[in-house]
Amino acid sequence: MNHYSDKQIEIIHVAEKLFALDGFDGTSVRKIAAKANVNVAMISYYFGSKERLLESIVIYRINGLRLQLENLIAEDLSPIEKVNKIIEYYIQQVISNIDIHQIIQNEISNNKREFNLNAFAEVKKNNLALLKYVITEGQMQGLFNESVKSELVAPMIIGTVIYFHLNKSFYKDILTIKNNDDYDDYLKNDLTIHLQKTINAILTNET
């Protein structure tokens, strides 16, 4: 787990907003330093480079999801209730960080520069392990189908939300959604319920 100081977290928040607003290439380290009221050398000391800073943003956000999942496992809820909560957490996490998710995926797919994804992958593996724990719990209680592959659940959630985001104008039109606030509400409510019903059906299907 990565531990960040208060000053590092402040820099992460500033950089996250600037990356989302101006893009990775459009945001200079000098601009981040000015907005965070630190000197450029401090950013270099804490993160090493702008690429490492972007990685830290993603890891910081994903770690937040990990803490939610760990706390959820300890709650006195049925496996299906936990799964529904996990779906809510994943959707909220993607919606809150959609621009950063898109930026880093673009950077990786375009292979513009080198990224060290080991820490990023490790956090994702931990989150998937927690999801698998809940699904296995349901399988051991005879509630979930034994053939369900927990590794495929998270991509269903994340992929659906990202697809909606990439086609935002189209879905706002066909769903007659007037503004961005209503669109976010649709994702948090209608889309969440749809994914919960779909994944619940997959988990409990006997075939």
GROMACS elastic network, one bead per residue, 0.5 to 0.9 nm:
[ bonds ]
;  ai    aj funct       b0    kb
    1    63     6  0.75459   500
    1   119     6  0.87732   500
    1   123     6  0.77049   500
    2    56     6  0.86667   500
    2    59     6  0.78307   500
    2    60     6  0.75064   500
    2    63     6  0.80335   500
    2   119     6  0.88380   500
    3    60     6  0.87364   500
    4     7     6  0.79628   500
    4     8     6  0.57235   500
    4     9     6  0.61844   500
    4    60     6  0.83512   500
    5     8     6  0.51072   500
    5     9     6  0.62382   500
    5    10     6  0.86031   500
    6     9     6  0.51251   500
    6    10     6  0.61869   500
    6    11     6  0.87375   500
    7    10     6  0.50031   500
    7    11     6  0.62965   500
    7    12     6  0.85967   500
    7    36     6  0.88604   500
    8    11     6  0.50928   500
    8    12     6  0.61060   500
    8    13     6  0.86767   500
    8    43     6  0.83538   500
    8    46     6  0.69958   500
    8    47     6  0.85810   500
    9    13     6  0.61712   500
    9    14     6  0.86416   500
    9    57     6  0.87791   500
    9    60     6  0.85090   500
   10    13     6  0.52326   500
   10    14     6  0.63577   500
   10    15     6  0.86770   500
   10    36     6  0.68873   500
   11    14     6  0.51355   500
   11    15     6  0.60260   500
   11    16     6  0.83905   500
   11    32     6  0.74021   500
   11    33     6  0.77333   500
   11    35     6  0.85567   500
   11    36     6  0.57171   500
   11    37     6  0.88908   500
   11    38     6  0.84915   500
   11    43     6  0.78388   500
   11    53     6  0.88703   500
   12    15     6  0.51714   500
   12    16     6  0.59230   500
   12    17     6  0.86690   500
   12    53     6  0.72378   500
   12    54     6  0.82310   500
   12    56     6  0.74149   500
   12    57     6  0.57679   500
   12    60     6  0.84245   500
   13    16     6  0.51194   500
   13    17     6  0.64168   500
   13    18     6  0.87907   500
   13    36     6  0.88017   500
   13    57     6  0.78557   500
   14    17     6  0.53999   500
   14    18     6  0.63605   500
   14    19     6  0.86785   500
   14    32     6  0.65452   500
   14    33     6  0.87472   500
   14    35     6  0.67156   500
   14    36     6  0.61612   500
   15    18     6  0.50672   500
   15    19     6  0.59121   500
   15    20     6  0.83926   500
   15    27     6  0.82668   500
   15    29     6  0.86476   500
   15    31     6  0.88991   500
   15    32     6  0.57240   500
   15    33     6  0.87697   500
   15    35     6  0.85896   500
   15    36     6  0.83566   500
   15    53     6  0.79315   500
   15    54     6  0.79257   500
   15    57     6  0.81034   500
   16    19     6  0.52394   500
   16    20     6  0.61175   500
   16    21     6  0.85396   500
   16    54     6  0.77895   500
   16    57     6  0.66907   500
   16    97     6  0.87936   500
   16    99     6  0.88067   500
   16   100     6  0.70253   500
   17    20     6  0.51864   500
   17    21     6  0.60820   500
   17    22     6  0.85202   500
   17   100     6  0.89441   500
   18    22     6  0.57130   500
   18    23     6  0.71292   500
   18    24     6  0.81949   500
   18    26     6  0.86463   500
   18    27     6  0.64043   500
   18    31     6  0.85913   500
   18    32     6  0.73641   500
   19    22     6  0.54047   500
   19    24     6  0.50963   500
   19    25     6  0.82751   500
   19    26     6  0.76317   500
   19    27     6  0.61771   500
   19    54     6  0.84505   500
   19    99     6  0.80438   500
   19   100     6  0.72057   500
   19   103     6  0.78838   500
   20    23     6  0.56318   500
   20    24     6  0.78592   500
   20    97     6  0.88694   500
   20    98     6  0.87306   500
   20    99     6  0.52723   500
   20   100     6  0.61765   500
   20   103     6  0.77704   500
   21    26     6  0.88635   500
   21    27     6  0.87515   500
   21    99     6  0.85059   500
   22    25     6  0.77987   500
   22    26     6  0.51407   500
   22    27     6  0.59587   500
   23    26     6  0.51302   500
   23    27     6  0.62677   500
   23    99     6  0.88208   500
   23   103     6  0.71187   500
   24    27     6  0.55123   500
   24    28     6  0.81624   500
   24    50     6  0.85769   500
   24    51     6  0.88543   500
   24    54     6  0.83589   500
   24   103     6  0.69652   500
   24   104     6  0.86623   500
   24   107     6  0.86846   500
   25    28     6  0.73668   500
   27    30     6  0.84071   500
   27    31     6  0.66828   500
   27    32     6  0.73481   500
   28    31     6  0.51958   500
   28    32     6  0.64709   500
   28    33     6  0.86908   500
   28    50     6  0.81581   500
   29    32     6  0.50457   500
   29    33     6  0.61079   500
   29    34     6  0.86026   500
   29    40     6  0.66315   500
   29    43     6  0.77022   500
   29    44     6  0.88463   500
   29    49     6  0.84186   500
   29    50     6  0.66027   500
   30    33     6  0.50658   500
   30    34     6  0.61887   500
   30    35     6  0.87163   500
   30    39     6  0.78499   500
   30    40     6  0.59254   500
   31    34     6  0.50975   500
   31    35     6  0.62254   500
   31    36     6  0.85300   500
   31    40     6  0.89704   500
   32    35     6  0.52607   500
   32    36     6  0.60672   500
   32    37     6  0.84467   500
   32    38     6  0.84922   500
   32    40     6  0.82878   500
   32    43     6  0.86109   500
   33    36     6  0.51108   500
   33    37     6  0.58715   500
   33    38     6  0.50052   500
   33    39     6  0.54832   500
   33    40     6  0.55369   500
   33    41     6  0.88570   500
   33    42     6  0.82476   500
   33    43     6  0.70599   500
   34    37     6  0.50806   500
   34    38     6  0.63494   500
   34    39     6  0.72152   500
   34    40     6  0.83086   500
   35    38     6  0.79177   500
   36    39     6  0.86028   500
   38    41     6  0.83043   500
   38    42     6  0.65679   500
   38    43     6  0.76754   500
   39    42     6  0.55310   500
   39    43     6  0.70781   500
   40    43     6  0.53546   500
   40    44     6  0.64460   500
   40    45     6  0.87127   500
   41    45     6  0.60478   500
   41    46     6  0.86390   500
   42    46     6  0.60980   500
   42    47     6  0.84178   500
   43    46     6  0.51798   500
   43    47     6  0.58091   500
   43    48     6  0.69935   500
   43    49     6  0.76354   500
   43    50     6  0.84786   500
   43    53     6  0.83043   500
   44    47     6  0.53826   500
   44    49     6  0.57980   500
   44    50     6  0.82093   500
   45    48     6  0.57666   500
   45    49     6  0.87405   500
   46    49     6  0.88016   500
   46    53     6  0.85842   500
   47    50     6  0.74695   500
   47    51     6  0.85711   500
   47    52     6  0.56912   500
   47    53     6  0.54621   500
   47    56     6  0.78326   500
   48    51     6  0.82836   500
   48    52     6  0.63289   500
   48    53     6  0.75864   500
   49    52     6  0.52156   500
   49    53     6  0.62604   500
   49    54     6  0.88166   500
   50    54     6  0.63327   500
   50    55     6  0.87176   500
   51    54     6  0.52107   500
   51    55     6  0.63833   500
   51    56     6  0.87000   500
   51   113     6  0.82504   500
   51   114     6  0.79240   500
   51   115     6  0.66796   500
   51   116     6  0.87796   500
   52    56     6  0.61211   500
   52    57     6  0.87153   500
   52   115     6  0.75023   500
   52   116     6  0.78352   500
   53    57     6  0.63498   500
   53    58     6  0.89138   500
   54    57     6  0.51363   500
   54    58     6  0.65787   500
   54    59     6  0.87681   500
   54   100     6  0.82006   500
   54   103     6  0.89933   500
   54   104     6  0.75010   500
   55    58     6  0.53251   500
   55    59     6  0.61956   500
   55    60     6  0.84984   500
   55   104     6  0.79712   500
   55   115     6  0.77103   500
   55   116     6  0.78484   500
   55   117     6  0.77584   500
   55   119     6  0.85891   500
   55   120     6  0.72108   500
   56    59     6  0.50754   500
   56    60     6  0.58389   500
   56    61     6  0.85208   500
   56   120     6  0.85467   500
   57    60     6  0.51592   500
   57    61     6  0.63143   500
   57    62     6  0.86875   500
   57   100     6  0.80238   500
   58    61     6  0.52521   500
   58    62     6  0.61427   500
   58    63     6  0.85025   500
   58    97     6  0.84263   500
   58   100     6  0.71640   500
   58   101     6  0.74362   500
   58   104     6  0.82827   500
   58   120     6  0.74241   500
   59    62     6  0.50919   500
   59    63     6  0.59326   500
   59    64     6  0.86092   500
   59   119     6  0.74716   500
   59   120     6  0.57368   500
   59   123     6  0.70308   500
   59   124     6  0.88253   500
   60    63     6  0.51990   500
   60    64     6  0.65634   500
   61    64     6  0.51688   500
   61    65     6  0.68348   500
   61    66     6  0.89912   500
   61    93     6  0.77100   500
   61    97     6  0.77899   500
   62    65     6  0.51051   500
   62    66     6  0.64144   500
   62    67     6  0.89154   500
   62    93     6  0.78673   500
   62   120     6  0.84138   500
   62   123     6  0.68854   500
   62   124     6  0.73144   500
   62   127     6  0.82461   500
   63    67     6  0.64005   500
   63    68     6  0.87689   500
   63   123     6  0.67662   500
   63   124     6  0.87373   500
   63   127     6  0.84998   500
   64    67     6  0.52880   500
   64    68     6  0.65171   500
   64    69     6  0.88501   500
   64    93     6  0.86384   500
   65    68     6  0.50754   500
   65    69     6  0.62613   500
   65    70     6  0.86859   500
   65    89     6  0.69765   500
   65    90     6  0.74653   500
   65    93     6  0.69903   500
   65   127     6  0.75523   500
   66    69     6  0.50908   500
   66    70     6  0.61631   500
   66    71     6  0.86470   500
   66   123     6  0.78222   500
   66   124     6  0.86185   500
   66   126     6  0.73790   500
   66   127     6  0.55498   500
   66   130     6  0.80328   500
   67    70     6  0.50984   500
   67    71     6  0.62054   500
   67    72     6  0.85228   500
   68    71     6  0.52575   500
   68    72     6  0.61113   500
   68    73     6  0.87957   500
   68    86     6  0.85568   500
   68    89     6  0.75865   500
   69    73     6  0.62948   500
   69    74     6  0.89573   500
   69    85     6  0.88991   500
   69    86     6  0.69945   500
   69    89     6  0.81978   500
   69   127     6  0.73536   500
   69   130     6  0.65742   500
   69   131     6  0.76804   500
   70    73     6  0.53767   500
   70    74     6  0.69109   500
   70   127     6  0.88726   500
   70   130     6  0.71156   500
   71    74     6  0.54551   500
   71    75     6  0.67845   500
   72    75     6  0.52062   500
   72    76     6  0.85612   500
   72    77     6  0.84003   500
   72    82     6  0.68085   500
   72    85     6  0.79609   500
   72    86     6  0.81753   500
   73    76     6  0.81762   500
   73    77     6  0.83645   500
   73    82     6  0.74049   500
   73   130     6  0.78787   500
   73   133     6  0.83921   500
   73   134     6  0.71442   500
   74    77     6  0.85537   500
   75    78     6  0.89557   500
   75    82     6  0.84236   500
   77    80     6  0.80863   500
   77    81     6  0.59227   500
   77    82     6  0.62354   500
   78    81     6  0.51773   500
   78    82     6  0.62835   500
   78    83     6  0.87105   500
   78   138     6  0.80648   500
   79    82     6  0.50198   500
   79    83     6  0.61512   500
   79    84     6  0.86662   500
   79   134     6  0.60332   500
   79   135     6  0.68947   500
   79   136     6  0.88971   500
   79   137     6  0.65790   500
   79   138     6  0.52052   500
   79   139     6  0.89662   500
   79   141     6  0.88507   500
   79   143     6  0.81105   500
   79   144     6  0.88354   500
   80    83     6  0.50100   500
   80    84     6  0.62329   500
   80    85     6  0.86365   500
   80   134     6  0.86072   500
   80   135     6  0.84344   500
   80   138     6  0.73538   500
   80   143     6  0.83158   500
   80   144     6  0.87094   500
   80   200     6  0.72564   500
   80   203     6  0.87714   500
   81    84     6  0.51465   500
   81    85     6  0.62817   500
   81    86     6  0.86515   500
   82    85     6  0.50358   500
   82    86     6  0.61185   500
   82    87     6  0.86668   500
   82   134     6  0.70638   500
   83    87     6  0.62623   500
   83    88     6  0.87183   500
   83   131     6  0.78346   500
   83   134     6  0.70821   500
   83   135     6  0.75397   500
   83   196     6  0.80568   500
   83   199     6  0.86464   500
   83   200     6  0.81427   500
   84    87     6  0.51396   500
   84    88     6  0.64271   500
   84    89     6  0.87670   500
   84   192     6  0.87920   500
   84   193     6  0.87385   500
   84   195     6  0.88797   500
   84   196     6  0.58031   500
   84   197     6  0.88692   500
   84   199     6  0.87338   500
   84   200     6  0.81401   500
   85    88     6  0.50365   500
   85    89     6  0.62086   500
   85    90     6  0.86651   500
   86    90     6  0.61061   500
   86    91     6  0.85442   500
   86   131     6  0.76448   500
   87    90     6  0.51888   500
   87    91     6  0.61484   500
   87    92     6  0.85227   500
   87   154     6  0.82423   500
   87   157     6  0.69487   500
   87   192     6  0.71183   500
   87   195     6  0.75296   500
   87   196     6  0.67303   500
   87   199     6  0.89869   500
   88    91     6  0.52656   500
   88    92     6  0.60717   500
   88    93     6  0.84753   500
   88   188     6  0.75707   500
   88   192     6  0.64821   500
   88   193     6  0.89518   500
   88   196     6  0.85322   500
   89    92     6  0.51786   500
   89    93     6  0.59918   500
   89    94     6  0.86165   500
   90    93     6  0.50448   500
   90    94     6  0.62001   500
   90    95     6  0.85855   500
   90   154     6  0.77723   500
   90   157     6  0.70473   500
   90   158     6  0.70411   500
   91    94     6  0.52237   500
   91    95     6  0.60718   500
   91    96     6  0.84903   500
   91   157     6  0.68694   500
   91   158     6  0.69019   500
   91   161     6  0.69004   500
   91   187     6  0.78492   500
   91   188     6  0.71295   500
   91   192     6  0.72151   500
   92    95     6  0.51320   500
   92    96     6  0.59692   500
   92    97     6  0.85092   500
   92   187     6  0.88347   500
   92   188     6  0.70765   500
   93    96     6  0.52978   500
   93    97     6  0.62288   500
   93    98     6  0.81478   500
   94    97     6  0.52294   500
   94    98     6  0.52610   500
   94    99     6  0.89391   500
   94   101     6  0.75264   500
   94   158     6  0.67737   500
   94   161     6  0.72017   500
   94   162     6  0.77021   500
   95    98     6  0.51827   500
   95    99     6  0.85937   500
   95   161     6  0.75452   500
   95   162     6  0.84656   500
   95   165     6  0.86841   500
   95   184     6  0.78048   500
   95   187     6  0.82268   500
   95   188     6  0.85431   500
   96    99     6  0.83383   500
   97   100     6  0.54430   500
   97   101     6  0.61609   500
   97   102     6  0.86569   500
   98   101     6  0.50707   500
   98   102     6  0.61224   500
   98   103     6  0.86056   500
   98   161     6  0.89111   500
   98   162     6  0.74078   500
   98   165     6  0.79431   500
   99   102     6  0.50729   500
   99   103     6  0.60973   500
   99   104     6  0.87147   500
  100   104     6  0.61877   500
  100   105     6  0.84189   500
  101   104     6  0.55257   500
  101   105     6  0.61132   500
  101   106     6  0.85584   500
  101   162     6  0.88840   500
  102   105     6  0.51645   500
  102   106     6  0.60382   500
  102   107     6  0.85584   500
  102   162     6  0.83792   500
  103   106     6  0.51705   500
  103   107     6  0.62087   500
  103   108     6  0.87073   500
  104   108     6  0.61221   500
  104   109     6  0.85261   500
  105   108     6  0.50977   500
  105   109     6  0.59937   500
  105   110     6  0.83608   500
  106   109     6  0.51807   500
  106   110     6  0.58415   500
  106   111     6  0.82390   500
  106   112     6  0.89540   500
  107   110     6  0.53256   500
  107   111     6  0.59811   500
  107   112     6  0.60926   500
  107   113     6  0.72286   500
  107   114     6  0.88621   500
  107   115     6  0.84985   500
  108   111     6  0.51176   500
  108   112     6  0.73325   500
  108   113     6  0.78842   500
  108   114     6  0.81656   500
  108   115     6  0.73941   500
  109   112     6  0.81855   500
  110   113     6  0.83380   500
  111   114     6  0.71344   500
  111   115     6  0.87921   500
  116   119     6  0.74014   500
  116   120     6  0.79678   500
  117   121     6  0.58990   500
  117   122     6  0.84389   500
  118   121     6  0.51778   500
  118   122     6  0.61214   500
  118   123     6  0.88061   500
  119   123     6  0.63568   500
  119   124     6  0.87144   500
  120   123     6  0.54737   500
  120   124     6  0.64590   500
  120   125     6  0.87812   500
  121   124     6  0.50908   500
  121   125     6  0.61070   500
  121   126     6  0.86812   500
  122   125     6  0.50493   500
  122   126     6  0.63055   500
  122   127     6  0.87668   500
  123   126     6  0.50830   500
  123   127     6  0.63364   500
  123   128     6  0.86982   500
  124   127     6  0.50915   500
  124   128     6  0.61941   500
  124   129     6  0.85635   500
  125   128     6  0.50699   500
  125   129     6  0.60861   500
  125   130     6  0.87351   500
  126   130     6  0.64117   500
  126   131     6  0.87920   500
  127   130     6  0.52037   500
  127   131     6  0.64005   500
  127   132     6  0.86567   500
  128   132     6  0.60371   500
  128   133     6  0.85283   500
  128   150     6  0.77221   500
  128   151     6  0.66816   500
  128   154     6  0.75071   500
  129   133     6  0.61337   500
  129   134     6  0.88573   500
  129   150     6  0.87669   500
  129   151     6  0.86706   500
  130   134     6  0.65898   500
  130   135     6  0.88573   500
  131   134     6  0.53355   500
  131   135     6  0.64002   500
  131   136     6  0.86137   500
  131   150     6  0.69656   500
  131   151     6  0.84052   500
  131   153     6  0.85748   500
  131   154     6  0.83053   500
  132   135     6  0.50680   500
  132   136     6  0.58873   500
  132   137     6  0.83645   500
  132   149     6  0.84416   500
  132   150     6  0.53081   500
  132   151     6  0.73502   500
  133   136     6  0.51321   500
  133   137     6  0.60925   500
  133   138     6  0.87620   500
  133   150     6  0.89088   500
  134   138     6  0.64551   500
  134   139     6  0.87807   500
  135   138     6  0.50953   500
  135   139     6  0.62696   500
  135   140     6  0.87052   500
  135   144     6  0.72627   500
  135   148     6  0.83896   500
  135   149     6  0.88961   500
  135   150     6  0.66821   500
  135   203     6  0.82129   500
  136   140     6  0.60861   500
  136   141     6  0.85686   500
  136   144     6  0.81365   500
  136   146     6  0.83953   500
  136   150     6  0.83896   500
  137   140     6  0.52126   500
  137   141     6  0.63852   500
  137   142     6  0.88040   500
  137   143     6  0.87139   500
  137   144     6  0.86491   500
  138   141     6  0.51413   500
  138   142     6  0.63467   500
  138   143     6  0.51448   500
  138   144     6  0.52718   500
  138   145     6  0.85114   500
  138   203     6  0.88045   500
  139   142     6  0.50195   500
  139   143     6  0.56246   500
  139   145     6  0.62576   500
  139   146     6  0.58111   500
  139   148     6  0.88445   500
  139   203     6  0.88271   500
  140   143     6  0.75498   500
  140   144     6  0.80133   500
  140   146     6  0.85303   500
  141   144     6  0.77229   500
  142   145     6  0.75340   500
  142   146     6  0.82897   500
  143   203     6  0.80239   500
  143   204     6  0.63921   500
  144   147     6  0.86277   500
  144   148     6  0.76437   500
  144   200     6  0.87734   500
  144   202     6  0.84959   500
  144   205     6  0.75606   500
  144   206     6  0.82969   500
  145   148     6  0.57307   500
  145   202     6  0.78986   500
  145   203     6  0.55688   500
  145   204     6  0.55123   500
  145   205     6  0.62236   500
  145   206     6  0.60291   500
  145   207     6  0.80537   500
  146   149     6  0.84547   500
  146   203     6  0.85660   500
  146   206     6  0.88785   500
  147   203     6  0.88121   500
  148   151     6  0.89173   500
  148   152     6  0.85166   500
  148   153     6  0.89331   500
  148   202     6  0.74653   500
  148   203     6  0.63250   500
  149   152     6  0.58097   500
  149   153     6  0.73651   500
  150   153     6  0.54320   500
  150   154     6  0.77302   500
  151   154     6  0.66433   500
  151   155     6  0.77533   500
  152   155     6  0.56591   500
  152   156     6  0.65261   500
  153   156     6  0.52729   500
  153   157     6  0.66532   500
  153   158     6  0.89343   500
  153   199     6  0.74939   500
  154   157     6  0.52185   500
  154   158     6  0.61218   500
  154   159     6  0.81929   500
  155   158     6  0.51247   500
  155   159     6  0.53822   500
  155   160     6  0.79889   500
  156   159     6  0.53835   500
  156   160     6  0.60367   500
  156   161     6  0.87197   500
  156   195     6  0.84140   500
  156   199     6  0.86667   500
  157   160     6  0.54263   500
  157   161     6  0.64690   500
  157   162     6  0.87866   500
  157   192     6  0.89004   500
  157   195     6  0.70291   500
  158   161     6  0.53303   500
  158   162     6  0.61493   500
  158   163     6  0.84917   500
  159   162     6  0.51972   500
  159   163     6  0.59598   500
  159   164     6  0.85665   500
  160   163     6  0.51007   500
  160   164     6  0.62475   500
  160   165     6  0.86895   500
  160   191     6  0.89620   500
  160   195     6  0.87270   500
  161   164     6  0.51129   500
  161   165     6  0.62684   500
  161   166     6  0.87599   500
  161   187     6  0.76345   500
  161   191     6  0.83421   500
  162   166     6  0.61676   500
  162   167     6  0.86195   500
  163   166     6  0.51432   500
  163   167     6  0.62996   500
  163   168     6  0.83835   500
  164   167     6  0.51610   500
  164   168     6  0.56633   500
  164   170     6  0.88055   500
  164   171     6  0.71639   500
  164   187     6  0.86060   500
  165   169     6  0.85889   500
  165   171     6  0.89251   500
  166   169     6  0.84333   500
  167   170     6  0.54060   500
  167   171     6  0.63425   500
  167   172     6  0.86545   500
  168   171     6  0.53133   500
  168   172     6  0.60325   500
  168   173     6  0.85557   500
  168   183     6  0.83783   500
  169   172     6  0.51357   500
  169   173     6  0.62052   500
  169   174     6  0.88347   500
  170   173     6  0.52080   500
  170   174     6  0.63655   500
  170   175     6  0.85001   500
  171   174     6  0.51779   500
  171   175     6  0.56945   500
  171   176     6  0.79069   500
  171   177     6  0.78481   500
  171   183     6  0.88038   500
  172   175     6  0.53331   500
  172   176     6  0.56121   500
  172   178     6  0.68993   500
  172   179     6  0.79747   500
  172   180     6  0.86415   500
  172   183     6  0.68915   500
  173   176     6  0.50184   500
  173   177     6  0.64561   500
  173   178     6  0.81672   500
  174   177     6  0.78962   500
  177   180     6  0.80409   500
  177   182     6  0.63173   500
  177   183     6  0.61557   500
  177   186     6  0.85115   500
  178   181     6  0.85889   500
  178   182     6  0.67940   500
  178   183     6  0.77239   500
  179   182     6  0.54877   500
  179   183     6  0.63097   500
  179   184     6  0.89105   500
  180   184     6  0.61720   500
  180   185     6  0.85283   500
  181   184     6  0.51866   500
  181   185     6  0.62351   500
  181   186     6  0.86394   500
  182   186     6  0.61436   500
  182   187     6  0.87672   500
  183   186     6  0.50212   500
  183   187     6  0.64671   500
  183   188     6  0.87607   500
  184   187     6  0.51318   500
  184   188     6  0.62023   500
  184   189     6  0.85639   500
  185   188     6  0.50383   500
  185   189     6  0.59421   500
  185   190     6  0.79049   500
  186   189     6  0.52258   500
  186   190     6  0.51596   500
  186   191     6  0.62559   500
  186   192     6  0.83054   500
  187   190     6  0.60027   500
  187   192     6  0.62434   500
  188   191     6  0.63710   500
  188   192     6  0.55695   500
  188   193     6  0.83523   500
  189   192     6  0.51898   500
  189   193     6  0.61044   500
  189   194     6  0.85876   500
  190   193     6  0.52467   500
  190   194     6  0.61714   500
  190   195     6  0.87144   500
  191   194     6  0.50018   500
  191   195     6  0.61771   500
  191   196     6  0.85124   500
  192   195     6  0.52339   500
  192   196     6  0.60938   500
  192   197     6  0.86477   500
  193   196     6  0.50026   500
  193   197     6  0.61474   500
  193   198     6  0.85243   500
  194   197     6  0.52664   500
  194   198     6  0.61364   500
  194   199     6  0.86149   500
  195   199     6  0.59270   500
  195   200     6  0.82137   500
  196   199     6  0.53157   500
  196   200     6  0.58405   500
  196   201     6  0.84331   500
  197   200     6  0.50968   500
  197   201     6  0.61034   500
  197   202     6  0.86810   500
  198   201     6  0.52193   500
  198   202     6  0.64024   500
  198   203     6  0.87791   500
  199   203     6  0.60893   500
  199   204     6  0.85875   500
  200   203     6  0.50712   500
  200   204     6  0.61029   500
  200   205     6  0.82900   500
  201   204     6  0.53270   500
  201   205     6  0.56594   500
  202   205     6  0.53599   500
  202   206     6  0.87926   500
  203   206     6  0.85541   500
